[in-house]
Amino acid sequence: MNAHGLLPRPSTVRPSSGAFTLVPATALDAPRELASVAAWLRATLGPPTGCALLPPEGPEQGRLTLALDPDLGAEAYRLRVTSSGVWITGGDAAGVFNGAQVFRQLLPPAALRRAPVAGAPMTAPAVEIEDRPAYGWRGCMLDVARHFMPKADLLRFVDLLALHRLNVLHLHLTDDQGWRLEIAKYPRLTSVGGWRPASMLGSRQHETVVGRPHGGFYTADDVREIVAYAAERFVTVVPEIDLPGHTQAVVAAYPELGLRPTEVRTGWGVSEDILDVTSPAALEFCRDVLDEVMELFPSSHIGIGGDECPGDPAARAAFIGAVAEHVAAAGRTPYAWDEILEGGATPGTTVAAWRGPKATTVAARAGHRVVACPDMSVYLDYRQSESPDEPIPVGPPLTLRDVHAFDPVPADMDERDRPLVIGAQCNVWTEHMEDTRAVDYMVFPRLCAFAEVVWAAERTPYEEFAGRLEVHTARLDALGVEYRPQEGPKPWQSRPDAPGWPMSRADREAVIAGFGVGEGPAVHP
């Protein structure tokens, strides 16, 4: 089945005759090791189908059977649907969950609603599917610092990632414009750094500010809930505390850690108000914060930022190196943006390569594991077409077809370095996405194309993908996702009040070429 939650790719499907009909008496049979998957399936399919999916106790009309077969491999699954039953087998629990998501998509779109809307029984076509992911890291970075996403909306976002069989949620929790995580030892990070008095309207080049306060943060218990909820859906939450740049909100809360007093930033762009990278107190602060972060987030990777930081390169490199070593000493893997390569990244650091395919190649050549996320392929804040009706259009156009064409492994990468590309992620920067409706519009359906890329070892033609997407958008409708229509934004999705800063693809390519990966900081538009 292809990544993103569309119907399975034709190459993985072996159609059979007949269909399986879900009826109230349908039973769900699962071993103890799959109890959590069975519980999720009951909670998800039960309400819209009217089927309790209870364990079998006697004669029933059909049965869903969950099973494990380690020979399939991690996250892989085999799905068999006949007129008499459904068998979902996984290489591990995550594989069974993936297969269950596929079965869910074989049913009518109404099966994705939260309550029944039709009285007729739901059926799934008889098929046999066996599939496995191409990459182990299939992620999405969500920036909740520029615009905070409330917990309920974030849990919904996790469900949407899981539907598309993405397995990493990289949370960008801190930035100049806000600190979004409760830290017990430093309460002013949220009481002061967690809100700003105003925000920019549109792109920063227009310098228009609206005096409407914005804020919010996740408590420690919120985080525990989010992490557990995601884990039940086999999504790992990777936290990012951006250091030592993008820390104006920190300095606003604790001026002694910075170079000068300041306030939480109200504008977009890169700030000069950063942590004092020569200060032992600033380094101790980072260690304290990361200790609390690592207690809350059990993920193997811990994001430490390392990007877009002005100042002395040598001092910056020493500081971020000390931060990375602290994370590594705790048994975790530092995860940083590719600017960390400029000072010689700590061995074992995983690199998020955003400055074009060259950054992926450079990081792998240096011996680092790499998550590919080049901006011109997977930055979902970039405008979706040349149309002037696109809301707050920034950057070059990044179309659905462009995302579908993305390959995490650069064509010119040395064969021996290719295994170091452990996957990819799309990045959702939210300067221009002030609420969930705006996120829906910018993310979907481009995330669908991205998820297909990171799941499928063999790419299907775009036209074939687009045909399956037409079916899949009915599922997004059932889930209430306000995606971008193929013909362009609906009137209420446009933002004529908020001017953007569109850039041509050629101009952005020139900027990327000038980055000189490993030679200095770069700036996101």
N, C-alpha and C positions, 0 to 999 in steps of 0.2 A: 504494500500500500504506500502510496506516495505521501510524502512528508506532511503536507500541510493539513490534512483532514479532508481533502477532496475524496471523491470516490477512488478506489484503488486504480493504479495504473493498469492498462490493458495487459502489459507484460507479466503482471503478477497474478492475474485473475484467470481461473479456470472455471467458466460457467458450467452449471449443471441444470438439469431440468427441475421444475417445480419451485416451491417457495416455502418458507417457514413462517407460520402465523403465530404471533404472540397472543395468548389467551389468558384469562385470569388464573387458570390452573397450571400455567407454565411453571416448572420448578427450576431452581438454581442449585446446581451441585458443585461444591468447591471444597478442596482440602483445607485444613486449618491454616496452612501457610498462605493461603490466598483469601483469608477472611476479610482483610481490608478492601481488596478489590471487589469481592462479592458485596460487601456493604455499600461501596460506592455505586456499584451497578444497580442495586436495589433502589438506592436513594435517587439515582438519576433517571432510570427507566421506569420505575414504579409509578410515579405521579402522572406522567403524560400517557402511559399505556394502560393504566388500571390493573397492572399485574403486580402481585405482591412478591413474586420470585422467591418463594420460601423454599427451604431445603426439601428434597423429595421424601415423602412419607408413604407413598403408595402409588396407585395408578394416576398418571397425569397426562395431559395432552401436550406432549413435547417437553423438552428439557434443555436448559443451557448448562453446559458442563465446562468448568474451568480446570486446567491441568498444567503441570510443569513438565518440561523436557529440556534439561540443561544442554543437550546437544545442539539445540537451536541457536544458542549464544545469547549474550546480553541484549535485552530490549527487543529481541526478535520474537515473532509470533507466527502461529499457523491458525487460520480460521477456516472451519468447514461448516457450511450451512446446508442442511437437507430439509426435506419436508417434515422429517420426524424429530429433528433436533439440531442444536448448535454446539460445536466443540471449539473452544478457544484455548489454545495451548501456547505457552510462552517459555522462552529460555530462562526467564526469571519472572518475578512478580511484575516488574515493569513491562516485560513483553506481553504478559497476559492483559495488563491494563491497556497497552497499545492495541491489542487485538479487540478488546472490548469497545474501544473508541471506534474502531473500524466497523464493528457490527452495528453500533449505534448509528453510524452514518449510512449503513445499508437500508435502514428503516426509513420511512417517510420523514421529511423535515419536522413534522409535528412531534416526533419523538424527542426533539431537543427542547420542547417547551416544558414548563413547570407544572402544567395541569392539562388534562385532556381537553381537546377542542373539537373532537369528532368521535362519534360512537363506533365507527367501524374498526375492527381489529387491524393491527398493523402487521405487515408482512415484510420479509426480507428475501431477496432472490437467493436461490440455491447456488452457492459458489464455493470454490476452494482457493484460498489465498495464503501464500507464505512470503514473508518479507522481513527485512531487517534494515536498520539505519546505516547510512554511509559514514556518519560522524558521531562521536560520543558527546561532543559539546554542541548542542543545538539550542542557541540562546537568544534572548531578547534583553537588551539593556533599557530600563525605564528610568528616566530622570524624574524623581519626585521632589527635587530640591527647588527647581525653578518654579514649578507649579505643583503643589502638594496633591497627591491622590488619596482621598479618604480610604480607610481600611476596607469598607464594603466594596468599593470600586476596585481596589487592588485585588481582593479575593476573586472578583469576577474576572479580572485580567488573567489571573492564574488559571482559571477554568478555560479561558480562551487559548492560552498557550498549550495547555494539556490537550485540548481538543485537536490541536494541530501537531501534536506529538513533539513539541519543543520541551526541553528538559532542564533549562537553566533560565532563571530570572535574575539578571544582574541589576541590583537596585542601586542607583546613584543617589545616595542619601544626603549628601552634603555639598554645598557650593557657596559662592559669594552671596547668593540671594536667599539662602535659608538653610538651617540645620534641622533635619527631620527625624532625629533619633534621640530618645531619652538616654542620657548618660548620668548615672547616679552621682558620680564624683564631681561632675561639672554641670549643675542645674541651670546655670545661665546660658548654656548652649541652646536650650529650648525656650526659656523665659525671655531671653533677649534675642538670640540668634535664630529663633524659630519663626519670626515674622518680620515683615518689612512694611513700611508705611505707604508704599506706592509701587507701581510696576510700569514698565514701558508699554506703550500701545503700539504694536507693530515692531518693525525692525529697528535696531538701535541707531541706524544711520539717520533716522528722522528725529531722534532725541525728544520724542513726545512721551511725557510721563503722566499717568492718571493717578490721582491721590486716593487710591482705594487700598486699604491694608490687605495683606495676604499672609497666611501662615498656616501652621499645622505641624504635628509631629506624631510619630508612633511611640507609644509607651513600651516598656519592656514586655508587658503582657501582650500588647498588640503584636509585637514581633514574634513572640513565642507562638501565638495563634497563627500568624501568617506562615511561619516556617512549617508548623505542623500541618496546616491545611495544604500547603504546596507539596509536602512530602507524601501525603496521602494520594496525591496525583502524580507522583514521581517527578516533581519539579524541584530542583535544588535552588534555594535562594542564596545568591552570592552578594554579600554587602560590599559597598564601596564607600570608604571614607577618603575623600579626595585630599591629598597632602603632597607637598606643603603649599602649593598654590590653590586657587579657588577656595580660600579660607577667610575671606573678608567677614563672613558671619561669625567666625570664631574670634577674630580680633575685635569685632564689635562687642562681643560678650566678655572677653578677657583681653583688654588692651595690652597688658604686660607681655603677652605672647607674640605681639606683632612689632612692627616698625614705628607705628604711630596710631593714635586713637582714630577710630572710624565708626561708621554705622553699617548696618546690614545693607548691602548693595541693592539699589532699586532698578538699575539698568542692566542690560545684558552685556556680553563681552567679557574680556579678561581684565581682572583687577590687579593693580599694583600693591594693594593692601594684602600682604600674605604673612604667614608665620615668619618669625625671625629664625632663619635656618642656622644661625650661629649661636642660638640660645639653648643651653642645656634644659631650661625650663620648658621650652617649646617641644623639645624632643621627649621629655618626660611626659608632657601632656599627651602626645601622640601615642606613646606606649600605654598610658593609662586608658585612653579611649579604646584602643584596639583590644586591650585585655577584656573590657566589657563587651565589645562587639563580638569577640571570639567566644565569649560565654553564651551569648544569645544566638549566634548563628553557627550551627555545626558543620557548615560547608567546608570542604577540603581547601577551597580557594577563598582568600580574603583580599578584596580590592583596596589598594592603597593610592590610587590615582597616579601622581607623578607627571601629569600633563600641564601644558600651558602655564609654566611657572617662570615669571621674570626674575631677574637678579643674577648673581654670580653663579655660573654653571658648576664650578668645582664645589662650592659650598652646598648648592642644591643637590648635587649628585651624592655627596657625603651624607647629607641628611636623609634622603630617600633610601639610601643604602642601609643606613642604621635602622630605619623603619622596617624595611624588608627583612633584615636579619632578625628583628624582634618577632615578626610573624613566623618566620621559618623556625626560630628556636622554640616556638610553641607547637611545632608539629604541623603547621599549616603551610599552604603554598601562597606566596605573594602573587597578586594579580595586578598588573599595572599597564597603563597606556604606553604606546611604543616610544614616547619621549624618554622613557627610562633607559633606553639603549644608549643615549647620548653620553651618559656618565659611566657606562659599563654596568649593566644590570646584575644584581646579585644572582649567582648561579641557582638554578631551580625556579626562578621567577617565570610565570606564564605571562606572555605579552599579548595584549589586545592591540592588534595592528590596524590602525584607522587611517594612516596617512598613505593610502594607496596600496596596490599590490606589492610595491617595492618594500614597504615596511614589513610585510609578511615574509618576504624572501630574506631580508636582512636579519630579522629576528631568528628565523630558523637556521640561517647560516651561522649565527652566533651560538647555536646549541639550545635555544629556548623553545619550549612548547608554545604554540601560537594559536590564538583565536582570531580568525580573519574577520575584520569589520570595516573594510575600506569605505570611506564616506560616499563616494560617487556610486556605490553599488547598494549600500544597505542603510544609509541615514534616512530614516523615515520622516524626518522633519523637512526634508527638501521637497519643493513643490512637485506636484504630480503631473503637470502638463504645462504647456506654454500659455494656456488660457489665463486672461487677466482676472477671471472669476475665482481662481484658486485662492483659498483663504491665506492671507499673510504670506505671499509667495517669496520664499528665500532659496538661495542656492541655485544650482542647475536643475533642470527637470529630471526627475527620477521616476520613470514610468513603471507600470506593472511589468512590461516586457523587459525593461532594463534589469529589474530585480530578478526575474526568472533567468536571465542570461548570466548571472553572477556565478563564478566558480571560486570557491574558497582557496584552491591551490593555484597560484599563478602559473601561467603556461611555461614560463622560462625557469621555474624552480628546479634545482638539481634533484635528481631522483632520490638521492640519499637523504635529502632534507624533507621530503614530502610527508613522511610519517609524523613529523613534528607538528604539522597542522592538525590539531585535534578537533577542529570544528570551526564554527563561525557563529556570529550573532548579529542581529539587526539592532540598531540603536535608535531610541526614541527620545530625542532632546525636546524638552517641553517649554522652552521660552514662549512659543506661540501656540501652546495647547493648554488653555486655562482650565479645562474640565474634561470629563470623560467623553463627552460627545465629540469634542475636538480631537481627542486621542483616537477614538473610533475612526473618524474620517481619515486621519493621516496614516493610521496603521493598517487598516483593512481596505481593500484586499491584498495590499502589497505584502503583508506578513504571510499570507497564504502562499504566494510565490516563493518567498524566502524559505518557508518551512519545507516546501517541495525540494528546493535546492539541497538542503542539509540532510534530508532523509534519503533521497534517491541516488543510488550509485550511477544510474544511467538516466540522463535527462531526456524527457519526452519533448517533442516539438512544441513550441509555444502555442500553436493553434489547438493542439490536442489538450493541453493544459487549460486553455481558455474555455474550451467546451465543457470540461469538468467543473470549471469555476462557475459557469452559469447555473449548474445544479447546486453547487455549494453555497451560493449566495442566498438560496432559499433557507438553508440552515442558519446562516447569519441573521436573516430576517426573523426566524423563529426564536433566536437567542436575543433579539433586540439590539443587534450591533448596527450602528449607524455608519456603515461603510460608504466609501466614495462610489457613486454610481458610475458605470462605464461612460456615460455621456457627459459626465462632469458634475460639479456640485449643485445640490438643490439650493434654492434661494437662501434658506436659513443656514446653509453651510458656508456661504461666502462671508467675507469680512471687509466690506468696502470702507468701514470706519478705521481699519488698521492697515496702513501701508506696509508693503514688504520690501524686499531688496533682491529681486531676481538676478541671477547671474547666468551667463551662458556656460555651456559645458566646456567650451574651449578655454574660457577665462578661468574656470575652476581647475581644469587640467594644467594650466600654466602655473597656478598657485601651488598645486600639488608637486609639480616638477621642481618648483623653487624651494620646497620644504628642505631638501637635502637631508633625508632621514639620517639621523645621527649627528646632525650639524647644528641644530637649534630648535627652539620651540615654534610651533605653528598655531594658527588660530582658526577655530571653527567659525564660519560666516554667521 
